[in-house]
């Protein structure tokens, strides 16, 4: 058995959750915040049998999209913030980060 921990962009969460449900996957959904952009994400915990690992990952892959997002550039130091003029930078966001772990014990109560 495997545990998939998938961190999904909030804009992709609905599509990913619907697709996982349609394919018969059960999951726990947690609201999380990213550390880099401090933007909303969803972390999904999905327990799967070994033979269902790749199908679950494919569902996530096909329902997440990467996109460019403009973010304000941060001043080089806090003291310079009052005189610092910045232009927004574009960064790639979206998609998903997927971790797969072995499950040593599973018990549904």
N, C-alpha and C positions, 0 to 999 in steps of 0.2 A: 504494500500500500504506500502511496505517496501523498504528501501534502503540498499543494500548490499555493503559494502566497503571491498573488498578483496585485500590483499597485497600478491602478488604472486612472487615467485622467477623468475628471468629473464630467467632461463633455461626452465621453465614451461609455460611461457607467451604465446608462439605460440600455443601450444596444447590447453590451456584453452580458448583462444580467438576463435580459430576455432570451438571448441566444443560448446561454448556459441552461436556463430553465427549459427551453424548448428541446434541448438535447438530453434532458434528464439528469443534469448535474445538480447536486445540492451544494449550497455554499453559505458562508456567513459573510455579511457585508459590514465593513467598518468605515466610518467617515474619518479620513486622515488628511493631514496637511503636509505638503512637500517642504523640505528644508531650504531648497534653492530659491524658488519663486514665491514660497509661502502661499501657494495656491491650493485649492481643494483637490483632493484625490479620493479615491475609494480603494480600500484594501480588501480583497476578496480572499477568503480562506476556503479552499476547495479540497476535500479529501477524495481521492480517486484510487480505484484498483489499478495495479500496474499497467494492465492492458488498455485502460481508458485514459492514460496520461497524455499521449500524443493527440487524441481527439479533443481533449479539453484545451490543450495549448493552441490547437488550430482554431477552435471557436474564439478564443481570446484574440489571437492574431488577426483573424478576419473581421473583427468588430471593433478594432482600435485604429485610429488614424493619427499620424503625426502631422502637425501643422506649425507654421511660423506664428509667433506671438510677439507683439511689441511690448517691451518692459522698460521702465525707466532705468537709466544708468544710475548707479550709486556714486555719490561723491567719494573721492579718494580718501578723505578723512572727515571726521565729524566736524572739526573746526572749519573746514573749507565749505561746509554745506551752505552757509549763508551767501557765498559768492560763487558757488559752482553752478554753471549752466550746462545742463546735459541734454543730449538728444536720445530719444528712445533707441534701444538696441533690439534686434530681432533674435529670438532664440527658438530652437525647435522644442515643441512641447507635444504632449499627447502620446499615443501608443500605450505601451504597458511595460512594466518591469516584472519579470516572472522568476520566482525562486522555486525550486523543487527540492523537497526534503524527504528522506526516508522516514516512515512512521514505524516505530518499534512496537507500539501497542495501540490498539483502537478498540473502544468499547462504547456502544450506543446504549444508553440507559433510558 
